[in-house]
Amino acid sequence: MAVRRTVLGDALIRQQATGRTDLLDAYSDTCLRRVRRAEHFSYFMTTRLHTAPEQSAFDPRPQIAQLDRIAASPHAAAELAVNYTGTAPARPDLGPA
């Protein structure tokens, strides 16, 4: 079983072991990418699963179509699972890592 470390932990270990600060220098950019992906996923889930008071009669149709795609497509379901859990899929051929 592989040990999963944190971004900061890896950066500190490298700095202590080698004196290199490249991971520490990249820490903010690395973490901001992850935060932005999480924010985007949160927005996606909120806008797929909830209706807004100002929605038109048409607006729920694309929501339902996107949810149907996730339910019908192993690739879309794997992508949702990866985004939801933050882990790589069990079968890498079914979604992005």
N, C-alpha and C positions, 0 to 999 in steps of 0.2 A: 504494500500500500504506500503510495507516494505521500510525502508530507506536504501539506498545502500551507504555504507561508503567506504573509501579507506583503504588500508592495513596500511599505515602510520597513518591515522586518528584513526583507531581502536587501534593501538599500543599506540599512545599518550593518548587517552582516558583511556585505561587500566592503563597506567603508572600513570596518574594524579589521577585516582579514587582509585587505590589500591596500588600503589607503585611497582607493578610487572613490570618487564622489559622483560618478556619472548617473547612477540610479537615484541618488539623493537629489541631484540637479534636475532630473526628469520627473521627480515625484508629483509635483502639482499637475503637470500636463498629463501624466499617466492617469492620475486619479480623476481629473476633470473629464477625461474621455469616458471613463466608467460612469461617472455621475450623470453626464449628459445622456448616455444611453439609457440609464435607469429613468431619468426624467421623461425621455421620449416614450419609453415603454409604458410608464405610468399614464401619460397622456393618451396613448393609444388604447390602453385597457379602459380608461375612464370614458373615453368617447365611443368605445364599442359597446360597453355594458350599461351605460346610463343615457337617459334622454334629458335634453335640456328643455326648460319651459318654452323657449323661443323657437324650438325646432318646427320646421314645416312638416306637412304630411309626408313629404318625400324623404326627409332626412333619415328615418329609421331603415329605409330600404338598403342603402349602402352598408349600414351597420350589420344588418342581418346577412347580407351577401358576404361580408368579410368573415363573420363568425361561421357561416356555412363553409367557406373555403378552409378555415382552420380545422373544422370537423371532418372535412372530406379529404384533405391533403396531408399525407404523412410528413411532407417537407414543411408545410405551414405549421403543423402541430409540433414538429420538432423545433422549429424556430421559436415558437411561442414558449415551449418548455425551457429552452436554453435561456431566453430572456427572463422568464419567470424565476428560474432557479439560480441563474448565473453560472451554470455549469455546462460543460461540453455534453453533447448528446451521447447516449450509449452507442449509437451507430453513427459515426461521423459522416457517412454518406447521406444522412437525412437532414442535415442542417449545419449552419455555420458554427464554428467553435468560438 
